[in-house]
Amino acid sequence: MNLNVSDDVINLMAEKFKMLAQPTRLVIVRSLIAGEKSVNSLVHETGRGQANLSKHLKVLADAGLVARRKVGLQVFYRVGSPLIDQVCSLACDTVAGDSQETG
Protein backbone atom coordinates (compact mmCIF):
# COMPACT_ATOMS: atom_id res chain seq x y z
CA MET A 1 0.00 0.00 0.00
CA ASN A 2 1.16 3.52 -0.72
CA LEU A 3 2.17 4.97 2.64
CA ASN A 4 1.42 8.50 1.44
CA VAL A 5 -2.27 7.81 0.79
CA SER A 6 -4.59 10.24 2.56
CA ASP A 7 -7.14 9.35 5.21
CA ASP A 8 -9.88 10.32 2.74
CA VAL A 9 -8.65 7.70 0.28
CA ILE A 10 -8.38 5.13 3.10
CA ASN A 11 -12.01 5.84 4.00
CA LEU A 12 -13.09 5.39 0.37
CA MET A 13 -11.17 2.11 0.20
CA ALA A 14 -12.87 0.89 3.37
CA GLU A 15 -16.28 1.64 1.84
CA LYS A 16 -15.40 -0.35 -1.30
CA PHE A 17 -14.19 -3.30 0.78
CA LYS A 18 -17.34 -3.10 2.90
CA MET A 19 -19.41 -3.57 -0.26
CA LEU A 20 -17.54 -6.83 -0.92
CA ALA A 21 -17.94 -8.11 2.64
CA GLN A 22 -21.24 -9.84 1.85
CA PRO A 23 -21.29 -13.35 0.33
CA THR A 24 -24.08 -12.69 -2.19
CA ARG A 25 -22.18 -9.70 -3.56
CA LEU A 26 -19.05 -11.80 -3.95
CA VAL A 27 -21.07 -14.46 -5.78
CA ILE A 28 -22.35 -11.74 -8.11
CA VAL A 29 -18.85 -10.41 -8.75
CA ARG A 30 -17.56 -13.95 -9.36
CA SER A 31 -20.26 -14.46 -11.98
CA LEU A 32 -19.65 -11.09 -13.64
CA ILE A 33 -15.89 -11.59 -13.88
CA ALA A 34 -16.69 -14.08 -16.66
CA GLY A 35 -18.50 -11.33 -18.58
CA GLU A 36 -21.58 -9.16 -18.80
CA LYS A 37 -24.86 -10.80 -17.79
CA SER A 38 -28.54 -9.96 -17.58
CA VAL A 39 -30.33 -10.04 -14.25
CA ASN A 40 -32.15 -13.20 -15.39
CA SER A 41 -28.84 -14.90 -16.17
CA LEU A 42 -27.48 -13.92 -12.77
CA VAL A 43 -30.59 -15.31 -11.05
CA HIS A 44 -30.12 -18.61 -12.88
CA GLU A 45 -26.35 -18.78 -12.26
CA THR A 46 -26.34 -17.76 -8.61
CA GLY A 47 -29.53 -19.46 -7.45
CA ARG A 48 -30.51 -16.28 -5.61
CA GLY A 49 -33.95 -14.70 -5.84
CA GLN A 50 -34.47 -11.86 -8.29
CA ALA A 51 -35.51 -9.31 -5.65
CA ASN A 52 -32.53 -10.14 -3.41
CA LEU A 53 -30.13 -10.09 -6.34
CA SER A 54 -31.47 -6.76 -7.60
CA LYS A 55 -30.98 -5.21 -4.15
CA HIS A 56 -27.33 -6.30 -4.07
CA LEU A 57 -26.75 -5.25 -7.69
CA LYS A 58 -28.00 -1.75 -6.83
CA VAL A 59 -25.60 -1.53 -3.88
CA LEU A 60 -22.69 -2.69 -6.04
CA ALA A 61 -23.64 -0.30 -8.86
CA ASP A 62 -24.02 2.66 -6.47
CA ALA A 63 -20.52 1.89 -5.14
CA GLY A 64 -19.13 1.80 -8.69
CA LEU A 65 -18.09 -1.85 -8.40
CA VAL A 66 -20.40 -2.97 -11.20
CA ALA A 67 -21.68 -1.09 -14.22
CA ARG A 68 -25.09 -1.46 -15.80
CA ARG A 69 -26.46 -1.13 -19.29
CA LYS A 70 -30.14 -1.05 -20.14
CA VAL A 71 -31.48 -2.50 -23.39
CA GLY A 72 -35.23 -2.14 -23.60
CA LEU A 73 -36.60 -3.71 -20.44
CA GLN A 74 -33.50 -5.79 -19.73
CA VAL A 75 -30.59 -4.62 -17.61
CA PHE A 76 -27.11 -6.05 -18.12
CA TYR A 77 -24.36 -5.86 -15.51
CA ARG A 78 -20.59 -6.14 -15.77
CA VAL A 79 -17.63 -5.62 -13.46
CA GLY A 80 -17.13 -1.87 -13.18
CA SER A 81 -13.34 -1.93 -12.90
CA PRO A 82 -10.58 -4.39 -13.73
CA LEU A 83 -9.29 -3.74 -10.23
CA ILE A 84 -12.23 -5.70 -8.80
CA ASP A 85 -11.14 -8.79 -10.73
CA GLN A 86 -7.56 -8.39 -9.49
CA VAL A 87 -8.51 -7.80 -5.84
CA CYS A 88 -10.98 -10.70 -5.76
CA SER A 89 -8.54 -13.06 -7.50
CA LEU A 90 -5.75 -12.17 -5.08
CA ALA A 91 -8.03 -12.57 -2.06
CA CYS A 92 -9.44 -15.91 -3.29
CA ASP A 93 -6.01 -17.31 -4.08
CA THR A 94 -4.69 -16.23 -0.67
CA VAL A 95 -7.68 -17.61 1.27
CA ALA A 96 -7.62 -20.88 -0.69
CA GLY A 97 -3.88 -21.23 -0.01
CA ASP A 98 -4.34 -20.48 3.68
CA SER A 99 -7.12 -23.05 4.01
CA GLN A 100 -4.97 -25.75 2.36
CA GLU A 101 -2.13 -25.04 4.79
CA THR A 102 -4.38 -25.30 7.84
CA GLY A 103 -6.61 -28.12 6.58
N, C-alpha and C positions, 0 to 999 in steps of 0.2 A: 504494500500500500504506500502511496505517496505520503510522506510524513508532513508535507507542507499543505495538505488539503485542509480547507477551512471547516469549522464546526457546522456551517450551513450545508456544505456538501455531505458531511458525515450524517447529518439529519436526513437529507434526501436519500442517501444510500440506505439508511435504516428503514425508511418508509418503503422503499422498493423491496428490500429483503422481507419486510413484514408481509407484503402482498404474496410472497412465495412461501410463507410459513403455514400454508393450509394445504392438506393433501389433495383436495379436489382441484385446486389451482395448479398444483404441480402435475397432476394427471392431464389437465388441459394443455399445459405447456409442452409436456412430453408428446402429446398427440400432434400439436401444431408444429413442432420442430421438423416433422416429416413433410410439412407443407400446408398450404392454406386449405381450410375445411369449412363447410357450412355448419350451422348449428345442428341440423339434423344428422350430419355425419358424426359430429362430436358426441351427440347423444348416443348414437349406435356404438361408436368406438369405446366410449368411456363407461357406458352402462349407467350413467347418471340421468336423473330426470331433467326434462327440458327447462322447467322453471328454475331449478337449482343451478343448472349449468349456466343459464342466461344471467343469473345473479352474479356468479363468479366471473363470467366473461365481462360483464360491465365493470366490475371492480378492477380487473386486469387491464381493460381498455382505458379506464379513467387514470390508471397509474402509468399508462404508456408502455406497458409490457406486452400488450398485443394490439394489433391494428385491425380495423374492420373495414369492410367494403360491402356496400349494399347494391344488389342487383335485383331490381323489381322488389318482390316481397322477401327475398332471401338475403341473409347476411352471412358473409364469409369472414373468417378470422384467420390471422397469421401472426407469427411471432413479430413483435414490434421492433426488435433490435437484435442483431447478431450476438450481442453481448449476453443476452438471455440464454442462448444456446450454449455459449462458452461457460458461463457461470454454472448452469445446471449440469452440464457434462462433467465439469471439474468436481462439483459437489457429489454427484452420483458415483463417479469413479473413486473418490476418496472414501465415501461411506461404504461402498461395496468392498474396497480393499481393507478397511478397518474391520468390517464384520467378518471377513475371511480370516483375519489374523486372530480375532478373539473367539471365533466359532470353530 
